[in-house]
Amino acid sequence: MLFQLFLSFFKIGAFSFGGGYAMIPLISTEVVDVRQWLSMGEFVDVIALSQATPGPIAINSATYVGYKVSGFWGSVAATLGVVTPSLVIMLILGFLFYRYRGLPLVKDIFKGIRPVVVVLVAAAAWSVVPSTLTGVIPGAVAAVSAVLILRFRKDPVMVLLAAGALGLILYL
């Protein structure tokens, strides 16, 4: 059973692209339809629980399903299964980058990727603006935090902790 859990979630981790939400149909098919480890109702509960707890949906789902099917070691097997493909790919890419980072072609590729990464981070940040800047006080905290980090080069972790403490004071 442990090997089946590992293999099922390895397959999910290896063949799903686009993050946790893109994995949900594959997890559903494998866990509900093919293996019949959970009913569809139980699976919906797993997804809800996975979204409510910290961490990626796929890992949380794998851990829960593994535990439900085969206890602690089942959760370990399923979790290792879902993360192993990404881990192996990242190790290979890391090795290749380390080995070939001095080549002009690799340097040029990363020069092209760098601005895209900045835009992706900015787009992700911008997508949460409407749900986080809900008034004057949150807007002021965000603006002051940005100035402290960008203009005065303050430690972002310290600014985050200070903003959290201010939030506790203002909203408790």
Residue pairs with C-beta under 8 A, 6 or more apart in sequence:
1 69
1 70
1 74
2 70
2 73
2 74
2 77
3 77
4 35
5 65
5 66
5 69
5 70
5 74
5 77
5 78
5 81
6 77
6 78
6 80
6 81
7 81
8 30
8 31
8 34
8 35
8 78
8 81
9 30
9 62
9 65
9 66
9 77
9 78
9 79
9 80
9 81
9 82
10 81
10 82
10 84
10 85
11 26
11 30
12 23
12 26
12 27
12 30
12 58
12 62
12 81
12 82
13 23
13 58
13 81
13 82
13 83
13 84
13 85
13 86
14 85
15 26
16 22
16 23
16 26
16 58
19 56
19 57
20 50
20 56
20 57
20 58
21 57
23 57
23 58
23 61
24 47
24 57
27 43
27 58
27 61
27 62
27 65
28 40
28 43
31 37
31 38
31 43
31 65
32 38
32 39
32 40
32 43
37 65
37 68
37 69
38 46
38 65
38 68
42 68
46 61
46 64
46 65
47 57
47 61
49 60
49 64
50 57
50 60
50 61
50 64
51 57
53 60
58 82
59 79
59 82
59 83
62 75
62 78
62 79
62 81
62 82
63 75
63 78
63 79
64 75
65 74
65 78
66 74
66 75
66 76
66 77
66 78
66 79
67 74
67 75
68 74
69 78
70 77
97 106
100 106
101 107
132 138
132 142
133 139
133 142
137 170
141 163
141 166
141 167
145 159
145 160
145 163
148 154
148 159
149 156
149 159
